[in-house]
Amino acid sequence: MHCFIRNLAEDALAIRAKDMPSSVRTKAGVCLLDFLGACMDGVDLPWARQAMASGIVLGAGGASRVIAHTACIGIMEAAFVNATLAGATSQMDTFAESATHPGVSVLPAVLAAAELENSRGDDVLCAIVAGYHVMSRLGASMYQGATTFRARPTAIVGPIAAAAALSRLVKLDTRRTIHAMALAANTAAGLMEWANQGTMDLTFHAGTAARNALSSWQLARVGAIAADTALDGAHGLMATFDTGRKPVPCDSKYDILGVIHKPVPACVFVQSPSQVAMAIVERHKLRIQDIGAIRIHVHATARAYPGCDHGRLPRDNQAARMSIQYAVAAVLYRRALSARIWAAPFDSEIGEWIEKCELLAFEDDDRAGVRACSIEVVLCDGSVIVQTADDFHTATDDRVRKRFHESAKRVLKTDVAAGVENQVMNLISLKNLHTLLQSMQTLNGDDID
């Protein structure tokens, strides 16, 4: 008997604000702040402008707000645009073990629906926690420990998690929640070919997931049905992608506590190598002519993830954010670790350092965590510098809140950010989200065209 989708639906619907620990409420607020900050950071990037230009046409006449823009468009397009904004810089929260990014799929769908439904803050809070729970559990069931990625995990899991969150937002019954999630499973798509061609397909994955979740949710509300074996049936999602895994048991409904915030705007598998390289820089002054080889050891999952094993100077920002070799070479060359590393133009001299790099998988992955990294710098005199880390230092909640304000200074009018933070961190007490979303349109200058 297939019951995975029912278990997930029941978990999502069982979440109650009155039972929620304060740590969970705080984490949900931090995740939303991280999302809003990322939206503001992404407004000027080309793919964000493309999404907005498309949204204005397809969503003309709508009343849903776009973050960091004065426009109101249709609900589906608003979710798509906001998701694209949030993912534009790769500054996304992450469940590292499954390489999924819950915020960029779940939050834009929930915000758009909450505005439409005039939802209370406590229901929004519960919807966020529910969506992160489903993203975590389904993501782990499909991708934890994977070394082959036939599709992008966020694009596959995202619409289902967002549909569960939407169902909790309006308190659908279990049957219709199952149908909403199953319908969303039928929309799961997001190829990995962008990593081979250097294109920006992935920047629209989360938006497509959020938009499809809204469509699936609304269809279920008006009576549409779908197979309750859509996840684990013989021809369901897991079988189709042939992950070779089984549903992961549920230990807690508060998986959101396990989400991490990236310290720098790059792939989650780039974070540890960057920090290990910086640790080397802090202890040694290296010159390219003194180096024979740079051996970078990571988990097999990290090495296999499309785009991460890229041993050439990147051609664009996205390729830079994915490449482990580039991250290590750039940090060693610049002797610094900052967001500037992942923004074009790229110093041609870094190419010489990349040529020295070799990316290897740990021989014993069972002993090394998915975020572990070890770097060996072999010097021409035969000596070897070794630096290792079992994990990277994630951005703390305080750091996320600080960088939200740093982003807001460039986009929002003075003093607006403090009010936004207060509302976000007190979602449980809000009557609705109208003031919050309106505040995110109180711009400090011209918005994007």
N, C-alpha and C positions, 0 to 999 in steps of 0.2 A: 504494500500500500504506500503510495507516494504522499507524503505529508509535509515536505520541506517548505513549500510555499505557504501552507496553512500555519506552520510553526512561526514563520517569519511574520506573517500577517497578524497573528495573535500576539506576538511579542510587541509589534509596533502599536497595536491598538490598546495594549495593556498599560502603556506608559501614562502616568498621571503626575501632574505638576506638584500636587500636595505631598506625594511620596518621594519626590526627587531630592537627593542630597544637594546641599548648597554647592558642593564641588562640581556637580554636574551642571547646575544652572550657570555657574561661573564659566565653565568650559564652553558651554553653548554660546555664551555671550562673546567670549574670546574668538571663537570660530567665526562668528558673524562679523566681528570687527576686522578680523584678518581678511575676510571676503570683501568687505566694503573698502578697506585700504587697497587691496589688489585691484578692485574696479577703478579706483581713482588713479592708480599708477598706470593702468592700461589704456586710458582714454585716447592717448595720442598715437598709439601704435597702428600700423596700417590695417591689420586684420580687425581691430576694434572699429575703425572707421568704416571698413567694408560692411561689418555686421550692422552698424548703425544706419548706413545708407540703405541697405536692404530692408531693415526693419521699418524705416520711415515709409517706404513704399508699400510693403506688405501689411503693415500694421496701421495704416493711415486711418485716422478717426477714432483710435482707441484711447483708453483712459488709464493705461498702466504706465507707471513711472520707470524711466531709465535712470540708473544711478550715474551721477556726475554729468548729467545732461539735462537740459530743460524740457526735452520732448516727452510727450505721452503717446504711446502707441498701443497696439493690440496686445493682449495678455501673452499670447504665444511668442510674439516677436520680442516683447520686453524681457521675457525669461531667456530667450536666445541671446539677445544683446548683452544682458547683464552677466550671463555665464561666460560669454566670450571676453568681456572686459576683465572678469576676474581671473581668467586663465591666460591672459595675454602675456604676462611676464613670467609665468611658471611659479609665481609665489602662491602656491596652493597648499592647503593642509592635506595631510597624507596618512593613509594606513600603509606603512612601509612594507609590511610583509606581503601584501597583495598588490602593491604598486597602484592603489586606487586613491582618487582625490574626491572625497565626499562633498566638500563645500561647494565646488563649482557646478555640481549637478543638482544637489538637494536644495541649496539655499535660494538660487534664483527662481526655481519653481515654487517654493514655499512662499517667498515674498510676493510674487505675482498673484498667487491664489489668495493669500491673506488679504491683500489689498482689495481684490474683487469681492471676497466673502465678508469683508469687514471683521476679520477674525480677531479675537482677543489675544493678548500677548501670551497668556498661559498656554493656549492651544498652539500658537506658533512655536513656543519653547518645546512643547511635547513633540510636535511634528519634526523639528530639527533633530532632537535626540533619537526619534524613531528612524528617521532616514539614515542617520549615521550608523545606527545599530544594524540595519539591513545591509548597508554598504559594507560594513566590516565583516559580517558573518557570511554573506554571499561571496564577497571578494576572497575571503580566506578559503572558502569551500572550493572556489574555482582556481585560484592563482597562487595561494601560499606555497612556496617551494618550487614554483614552476620555473623551468629553464627554456621553455618554448612559448612564444607569445604569437598566436595567430591573429589576434585582434587586441586593441588597446583595452586594458581592464576597466578603466573609468568609463569608456564608451559602452561597454557591455553591461556592467553592473549599475551604472548611473541611473538609467531610466527606471529600473525596477525599484531601487532605493528611493528615488524621488517620488514614484507613484505611491509607495508605502507611506512616505511622509505626508503627502497630500491627503491620503485617506485618513490618517490620524488627525490632520488639521480639521477636517469637517466631521470626524467621528463616523465614518462609514461603518457598516456592519462587516463582519468577517467575510461573508460571502462576496460582497462587492469589492472589498479590499483585495481578495484573492484574484478576482477577475481583473481589477486594475493593474495589479502586478504582473499577471499573466499576459495581458495585452501589451504591457510595456516590454516584457521579455521578447515579444515578437518584433519589437522595433530595435532591439539591441544591435548596434553596428558601429564599427570604427576601425578602419584598416591601419596597418602599420607601415605601409609602403612609403609614407612621408619620410621615414627615417633613411630610406635608400635614395630618395630623390631630392631631399632637402626642401620639401614643400611644407606648407603650413596647414595641411588638412587637420591636424590634431587640435588646432586652436578652436575649431568649430565643433569638436566632438561633444564637449560638455553642453553647449547650447542646444545641439540636436537632442541630447539626452533629456534635458529639462523640458524642451518643447514636446517631445514625444511622451514624457511622463504626464504632462498636463492633458494631452489628447486622450491618453489611455484612461486616466482618472475620470475625465468627464464622460467618456463612453461608458465606463462601468457605472457611473451614477445614473445614467439614463437607461440602463438595462442590458448593455452589451456583455457578453460572456466569452470566456476563453478557457482553454484546458488548464485544470488545476495541476496537471503534470508538466506544465511548461518549463519548469526548472530541471527536474530530475527524472522525467519520463524517458522512454526509449529513444524518442526523437526530440527531446527537450534541449534546453540551452546547454547544459553541461555535457550532454552526449554529442551535440552538434560541434562544440569546440573541443571535444575529446581531451578534456583536462586530466582525465584519469584519477580524479579525486572524488571524494564523497562529502556530503554535508557535514560541516563542523558543528559539534555540539555547542549549545549556548551556555556560557558560564555566567554571563551578566547581560542585562539589557542596557547597560550604560557603557557601551563600547566607545562612545565619544571620548571617554577619558583616555583612551589609548591613541587617539589621533595626535600626530606630531605637526609642528609648524616649522617649515624650512628656515634656516638662518640666512640663506642666500637664494636668489631667484634662479634656481637650476634644478635639474632632475634630482629626485631623492637619492639616487644611486651615485650622484656626483658629490654629495655633501661630505661624506666621510673622507674620500680621497683629497678633497680640497683642504679639510682641516688637518689631515695628516701631513700634507705638503707644507702647510703653514707652520706646523710644529717643527718640521725640519728647518725651515727658513729661520725660525726664532733661535735655533741652536747652531746653525752653520751658515757660513757665507760661501755660496757655491758659484763657480764660474763654469760656463758651458764647456770650455776647453779642458777642464779638469775631470769631466764626467765621461765615463765609458758607456754606462747604461743606467736606465731607470726602470726598475721592475715594479709594477703595481699589481698587488694581489687583492682580489675582491671575491665575493661570493659568486658562484656560477650564475645565479639569477641576475645579478647586476651586470656581469659580463655579457650575458645573453640578451639583455633587454635592448630592443632595437634603438640604435643611435648612440648607445653608451660606449661601444667599442669602435671609436672613430679616430684613427691615428693620423689625421691630417689637419692642417689649419682649417678651421671652420669657414664656411662660405657665408653664414648668416647667424643671427642671434640664436635661433632655435637649435642649430647644429652645435653651437658653443655650449648651450645649456645642457645638452645631452652627453657630450663627449667627456669621458673620464680622463683620457690622455690630455686633452686640451686643458682641463681644469688643473691638473697637477702641473703641467708645463707652465701655464700662465701664472700660477701662484709662485712657483720657483723662480720664474723670470722676473716678475714684478715685485717679489718679496712682500706681498700684501694679499689680503683676502677681502675683497669688496665686490659690490654688485657691478662696478665698472668693468670687471673682468669679462662679463658676459654680454657686453654691449659693443657692437661694431662701431668703428673699425678696429680690426685686430692687428696687433703688432706682428709684422712679418718675422721678426727675430724669434717669436715664440715657436715658429715652425721648426727651428733647429732643436729646441728642447723636446718638441713632440717626437721628432725623429729618434730621439734617444729612448723613448718610452716603449715599454712592452706591457700589454695588459694580460694578466693571467688569472685563472680561477684558483682558489685555494684547493690544495689536494684533498683536504678533508673538510668538506662543506658542513658535515654534521657538527663539527666542533666550532666552526666560525659562523657567526650570525649573519643575516642577510645584509646588515649594514656595516660589517667589519671591513677593515682595510689595513694592508701592510705595504709599505713602500721601501724598497731597497735601492739606494743610490750607490752604484758601483763606480768608484773613482779610478782614474787611470793609474794611480800608484798601487792599486790592488786592494785598498781598504774599502770597507762597505759601511754606509750609514743606513741604519734600519730604524724605522718608526712605525708603530702599530697602534690601532685603535679598534676596540670592539664595537663601537658605535660612535655616532657624531653627537655633538652638543646641540640639541634642538633650541629653537628660539623659545624662550620662556614666555609665560603669559604676560609678564610685565613688558618684555621686549615687543611682543605683538601689539600691545596697547600703545607703546611709545611710537612704533613705526606707523600705526594708524594716524596718529597726530602729525607725524612728519609728512605723510601723504596728503592729509587734509589741508595743511598749510598751502600747498600748491594748487588746491582745487576749490575748497570751500571758503566762504566768507569768514572773517574773524569771529571767534567765539562759538561758531556753530558746532565744531567738533566735540567740544566738551558736552554739549547737550545731547549729541548723538550717542556718545559713549555712555552717558548716564541712562539713556533709554534702552540701549542695547544690553547693558549689564543688569537692567531691571525689567526684562521682558515680561516676567511673570505678573507684573502689576499694570501693564499697559492695557487700555481699553481697546485700542486698535493700533495699526502701524502707520496711519496717515501722516502724523506729525513727523515721525522718524523718516519716512520716505520723502516727504516734502523737504526736510532738512538736507537730504542728500542731493537735492537739486538747487540748493542755495549756493550758487557758484561764485567764485572769486575771479571774475573775468569772463572771457569768451568761452562758450562750450564748443564741442567739436561740431563740424559742419555735417 
